[in-house]
Structures are given as C-alpha cells and as structure tokens.
Amino acid sequence: LDGFGLYLYGVVLRKLDLVKEAIDVFVEATHVLPLHWGAWLELCNLITDKEMLKFLSLPDTWMKEFFLAHIYTELQLIEEALQKYQHLIDVGFSKSSYIVSQIAVAYHNIRDIDKALSIFNELRKQDPYRIENMDTFSNLLYVRSMKSELSYLAHNLCEIDKYRVETCCVIGNYYSLRSQHEKAALYFQRALKLNPRYLGAWTLMGHEYMEMKNTSAAIQAYRHAIEVNKRDYRAWYGLGQTYEILKMPFYCLYYYRRAHQLRPNDSRMLVALGECYEKLNQLVEAKKCYWRAYAVGDVEKMALVKLAKLHEQLTESEQAAQCYIKYIQDIYSCGETVEHLEESTAFRYLAQYYFKCKLWDEASTCAQKCCAFNDTREEGKALLRQILQLRNQGETPTSDTPGTFFLPASLSANNTPTRRVSPLNLSSVTP
C-alpha cells in the first residue's frame, strides 16, 4: 500500500476499535508519505499520554515538529507546545497563519483569554478569510460576553462559507450568548451533519441541552464527544455536572476525576471534586481538593471560602479564620469585584472570631465592614454595640491569644502578618 492507502487502512482499523493496530499503520503511513497531514492528525487522536509518544518510531522530518507541537497542545503540555511553535517560527515559518492560530489555541487552553484574543485579532487582520480555529475564537468572545464582536464574526464567516462546521459553531455560540438555546443547538446539529466527528460541536451541544434542562440529551452529546476524543476534559466535566444535577454523586465523582486527570492544574475541576466529596461526607478529601484548587490558582475565587466553611463545619475555628483572612487578602490585592454574599460571610465570621478572642480592634474593624452589606448589617451593628459596652465596662483586650492573626494593612491599622496556612497532603486526591 502507498501512503494514502495506509492512511485509509488506519481509519478502518480505528473505526473497528483496533487502536494498537491503527497506531502502527498510521506510523507506517507517516514514513511512506510524511507530508500527508491527515495521517499525523489521526495518529494524534489515538495518543493518550506522553509515555505513548516516547515509544513511537516517527520519521525524522520537519513534519514531525508540527505533529509534536500539535500533540503537546492536545495533551495540555502547553509550555512544550509553545516552545515547539516558537522553534518553527525561528526556522522559517514566521508567516504561517496555522502556527499563529495554534499558539492562540494553546493560550486558550491555559485560559489566558486576553493573550489568546489578542493573537486571534491579529490573525484576523493578517488572514481575514481564514475559517480554521474561528470556533475557538468565538468561544473566547462568548466567555467575555462580547456580543457585537461575535455577531460580526458570525456574519463574516457566513459570507465566506456558511457550510463550514466552524461557521455553524460560531453561529451556535452567538445564539447561545443571546440565550436562544434551541437555535444554538440546531446550528451545532448542522455542524455535526457536516462532520459527525467534529468534537467541539458535540461538547457545545451538550452545554446547550444542559441549559434547556434536557439532561438525557446532554449525556448523549457528551458521550459522543468522548467517543471522538477521550482527552476532551470539557465532555468529562459536563458529564460530571449532568450527574450532579441528577443527584448521583458517585457517578459525578468518577467523571470529575477523569476531567481532573486531564486538567490537573485547573481549579474548576478540583472545586467540583471537593463539592462531590463533601456530598459524600468525605471531608478530608474535600479539604485537600479545595486547598489544591487554591494552590494552583483559583479561577473563580471560591476555593478558600468553601475550605473555610468546611473548617467551620468541623469546628476548626482557627483554620477557618485563616482561610477567610487569605480570601480577603486575595480579593483586595487584585481589586476584583466579588460576590458580596461571600465577602460579607468572611467579615461576619472574622468579626465573631476576633470577638471571641477579645481582640476588640480587629473585631470592630470587621464589624464595621459587615455594616456595608445588607445581609450582615444588623449583625455588624449589634457586635459594635457589644464591643463598645465591654470597653466601657473596662474589659481589656487579650494581648497574646494563641492562634490569632490579623487583617491586612489595607483594612486594619495592625500590621501583624497572617500566619501561613500549611499545604495539605494531596496524594489521595488524584485517582
């Protein structure tokens, strides 16, 4: 067989689920016809981890560098992928729109949204008729709720080629952003009629069915996505969310674990795992997950609050206070607008904690902060009255209460640093 014949043979073997044989045939196809990118892509879809990659006998050709960069992106080895793409740019592919788009996809995968958007915008200026990867660009616009930009992109792609799967996905994202979920699902179905193995459409259709509360259809869509590519963490995560809605915690724990294996440094997977463990009353594991979520960079700024509430539940008051202090430090240091409910919860707990420790200045500072929120205003005022009454009675604050710590300087005149929270042993978190 020639290179193309071997490629077709490999596709047949893959469809028969003869994975090992298919890998061998695709490797042979890359040796016989190294410039056939289709064989490289099929091989990429069958590689599940970096260890498998080491045992492949690949041809020593410049196409191998493109393949390695692509597979590193797929395996979430983003640093290695970016190094490969930079090397390809340095050796003469600086004007390749494919490489630029893949770099943008890599930044999208690590959720560096600003960087990815900037690269895609530059790419659109360089190659305004490009359709490849525009579905990923639309995902970024969707996350940022950029309706006008997404609308312009959808209209522009329709003018170029309305029968491309990427165009259908962009239009689907546009309708989804407008909360027209039935229309969005219809366009994702159109994309799948054009290409039944188009991974993004299956996953996005699952999301739309979730929005429409059609859990059985969502499960089916996510399972199709996993059949196409077992490395799609979004499909595993979506299945976890679906079974969470169905109140089946053991199932959702399994799917969240699979998502976490694929994205070990994604805080969303870890927070979801922690919530699952909480529901199963496995509180030690839940604490480990929440701490790890904070340690890897908590995207949603919720891990510390959940960890603090867990410590509260276990009557571990000092640890809970540590978590709330760190939470307040984080949100004030980055200047983000946070949910008032959680901010007020943190100040309320700290006010009560300092009050019990007889640290009137710190308790008073937190109580005053409580007065800024509707749900804690009355409690804050009551606590301030109690502190004033105790001070008038001559009650002296405690000077050396064990295990106490203080607010950041921006919130309190006291500059005593907070105590460091010890990292927890995370060996049992990863399944």
N, C-alpha and C positions, 0 to 999 in steps of 0.2 A: 504493500500500500504506500501511496505517496503521502505527503504531509497532510493534505486536506482529507484524504481517505482515513487516515489515522484519527484526525480530529472528529470526524463523523462517527467512527467506531467508538471513540471515547465517550461521545454524547450518548450513544445507545447503551453502553455499559453503565454510565451514570444513571440513566433512566431506569435501568434494571437493578439499581442499588448495589452494583458490584463496584464499590468505591475503590478498593485496593487495585483491582484490575484497570479501572478507569484512570487512576493516577499514573500507573505505569505506561498506559497508552498515550496519555497527554504529554508525559515527559518525552516519550519517543517522538511524538509529533513536533515538539519544540526543537528536537535535534535535527529532524529531517527538514522542517520548514520553520526556522526560527523567527521569521518576520510575520508569521501568522498570529496576530494578537489574540484572536478568538481562542486558540488552544491555551495560551497563557492565562486568559481570564477563567476558562473552565477549570484549569488546574488550581487557580486561586480559590475558587469556590469550594474545593474539596479539602483544602488545608485548614486544619482546625487550631493549630498552635505552632509556636516557633520550633519546637522539637521535631515535628514532622518535616519542617522546612530543611533542617540540617541533613536529613537522610536522602534528599532528592539529588539526583545526578543531573544537574541542569547544564545546558550548553554554555560555553564561555563566550557570550556575545553581549553587545550593548543592550539588547532587548531584555537580558536578564536583570539589568539595573532598573529598568522600568517596572518589571514584574516584582522585584523585591520591594521597591518603593510602594507599589500598589498593595501588596500583601501586608506590609508593615502597617499601612493605613487601616486595612481591614481588621487586623489583629489588635488595633488600638495601641500599637507601638509607635506613637506619633513622633517622638523625638528622632527615632531611627529613620522614619519615613521622610521627615523634613530634611535630615542630613543627606539622604539619597537624592531627593529632588534638588537640593542646593548643589550637590555634586554634578548632576545632569545639566543644571543651568551653567555651571562653571566650565563644563567641557564643550559647550556649543549649542545648548538648547534654550538659550535665554529668551527667545521669542516664541517658544512653544506655548500656545494657549492651553493645551492639555495639562502641562506641568503647573501652570498658574492656577488652573481650576482645581487640580488635585491638592495643591497647597492650601487653597481656600477650604476644601473639604476636610483636610486634616485639622485646621483650626476650628472648623465647625464641630468636629468630633470631640475636641477637648473643651468645647463650649466657650471659646474665645470669640464671642459673637462680633464684637467691634472689629477685630482684625479680619475675620472672615468676610464681613460685609464690605470692608474697605477693599479687600482684594477682588471680590466679585464685582464691585462697582468699577474698578479699574479694568477688569477683564471685559466688562460690557462696553467700555469705551474703545478698547483695542479690537474687540471682535463682536460687534453689535448683532450679528446674525447667528451667533453661537446658541445652540439649544441644550447641548450636553451639560449636565450638572445644574441647570437652571431650576430644577425642582429643589435641590439643596439650597440654592439662593432664596427660593420662595419660602422654605422652612424658616430661614433666618428672619426674613421680613415678617413672617407670621408670628414668630416669638416676640419680636419687637412691636407687634401690632401696627405695622406701617402700611395702612390700608391703601393710600394713594399710590405708593411705590409698587405694591403688589398688584393693584389694578392695572397700572401702566405696563408692568411686566407681562401680565396675562394677555392684555390686548396686543402687545408687541409680538409675543410668541404665536398668537393666533394668526397674525398677518404673515408670519414666516412659514409656519407649518402647523395647522391645527390638528393634524392626525398623528402627532408625535406623543409618546407616552409622557414625556416631560411636560408638554403643553397641558395635557389633561390634568396632571398632578398640580401644576401651578394654578389652574382654574379651580380645581378642587380645594386647594388651600385658600384661595380668595373667597369662595363661598363659605368655607368653614369659619374664616375670620369674621364674616358677616352673620354668623350663627344660622346659616341656611344649610343645615347638615344633610338634609335629603338630597339637595342639589350637589353638594360636595361628594357624597357617597356615589352618586350617579356618575360623576366625572372620574372618580377613582375606578369604578367598574369599567368605564370606557377604556381607561388606560390598560386594564387587565385583559380586555378583549384584544387589544393590540399586541400585548405581550404578557401572557399568563405568568411568566417568571419574573415580572418586574417587582422587586422586593418592596420598594418604597410605597407603592400603591396598596399592597396588602396591609402593611402596617398602618398607613394613614386611614384606610377604610375601616380597620379595626377601631381606631380612635373615634371615627365618626359614629360608628354603631354604639360605642360607649356613650357618646353624647346623646344619642337617641334612646338610651336605656335598653338597647337590644343586645343583651349580654351573650345570648347563644350565637348570634351572627358575629359578634366581636371575637368570641373564642375561635370560631371557624376561620375568620380572617387572619388572626394572629398565628394559628396553627399552620395555615398556608404559607405565611411569611417564614416560619421556622423551617418548613419543608424546603423552601427555596434557599435559605441561608441560615444555618444553625447558629451563626455568630451574631445575628441581629438582636442585640440586647433590648431594643425597644419592644420587640414582639414578646420576649420573655417577661419584661416588665409589665407590658399591657395585660398579659395573661394573669400575672400576679394581682393587678388591680381589679381585673374582672372577677376573679375568685374571692377577692376581698369583699367586693360588693355582694357576692353570693354567700358571704359569711362562712367560707370554707378555709379556715386559717392554715391547715396543714398543706393544702394544695398551693395556696398563695405563697407559703414559706418556701416550697420547692421551687416555684418559678422565680421568686425574688432572689433565691440563692443562685440560680442559673444566670440571672441578669448581673448579679454581683461578681460572679466568676469572670464574666466578660468585661465588666467595668469595675475593677476592684477599687479604683480611686474616685468613683462617682458617689457623692454624699447622698444623692436621692435614693440609690439602691440600699445603702446602709440604713438610712432613716426608715425606709419601708420594711427592711428586715427587723429593725428594732421594734417597730409597731406590731409586727407579727409575733415576735417573741413575747411582747407584753400581753397580747391577747391570749397566748398560750401559757401565761403565767411563768415564763422562763425569764425572770427579771435580771439575772446575772448576765445572760447573753444579750438581753436588750440594752443593758448599760454599756456593754462592750461595743455594740453596734453604734450607739449614739456618740460615744467618745470617739470612735474611729471616724465617724461622719464629720465630726468637728475637726479632727486632726488632719484629714485630707483636704479640708476646705469646704465648709458647709455652704452650699449654693443658696439654700432657702433660709438660712439663719434660724433654723428651728431645732437643731440637734441639741444645743445646750439647754434650751427651755424644756425639751422633752426629758433630757437627762436629769435636770433639776427637779421636775415633777416626779420622776421615778424615785429620786432620793427622798423627796417629801413623803411619798407613799411608804417608803421603808423607814421613815422617821430618822433619816440620816441628815439632820438639820445643817450641820457644818458643811457637808459636801454639797447640799442643795444651795446653800448661800454662796459657796464658791462658784458654782455654775451660773447662778443669776448675776453675780458680780462680773464674771467674764463675759457674759452675754451683753450686759450694759456697756462694758468697756468696748466691745467689738462694734456695737451699733453706733456708739457715739464717736468712735475713732474714724469710722468710714463715712459718717454723716448721712447714712441712708435713712429714708423714711420707712419705719417698720410698723407692723400691726400694733395699734395702741393697746389692744387687749393683752398681748404678751408683755409689752413694756410695763404696763400697769401691774400685771401679775408679778413681775420681777421686783418692782419697787415695793409693792404691798408685802411680799414675803420678807424682803430685806428690812423693811421698817419694823415688822414684828420680831424678826430675828435680833436686830440690834436692841430693840426694846427689852427683850428677854435677857440680853447680855448687859443691860443697864448702861449702854453706850448712847447717852441722850443726844449728843450732837449728830451722830450718824443716823440714829432713828428719826430725829427731827428733819434732817435733810431728805431722807427717803419719804417720810410722811408728807412733806411739802410737795415732793414730786407726785405723790399719789393724788393730791388735790387738783392736778392738771388733767386728770382723766375722769370721765363721767362715772365709770363703774367702780372707782376706788375713792372718789372724792369724800364721801361721808366717813369712810373708814380712816382716811388720812386726817380729817379734821378731828375725829374722836381721839386718835392717837396723839395728835399735837396737844389737845386739851389735857390728856393724861400725863404727858411729859411735863407740861407746864405746872400741873398740880403737884407732881412729885418733886420738881425742882423747888417749888415754893415751900414744900414741907421739909426741905433741906436734904433730900435724898441725894447722895453723892454718886457720880458715875463710877463704874468699875474701871480701874486703871490697867489691870492685867488679866482680863478674862481669857482663859485658854481657848485657842482655836478661833479667835476673831480676826477679822481683816476688814479693809476699809474701801470706800468708794474711790474711783479715780479722781484726780485733782480737779478735773473739769466740773465735777458735781459736788465736791466737798473740799473744805479747807484743809482737811487732813491728808497729808501726802504719804502716809504709810502704804507701801506696796501690798498688793494682794499676794496671798500665798499661791504657789504653783499647784495646779491640780495634777496629781500623778497619773500618767497614762496607764490604762488598764491592759491586762494581758489579753491579746486579741486572737490567740492561737485557735480558739474553738469557733470563731465566727465564720471563717471561710470553710465551706463544706468540702 
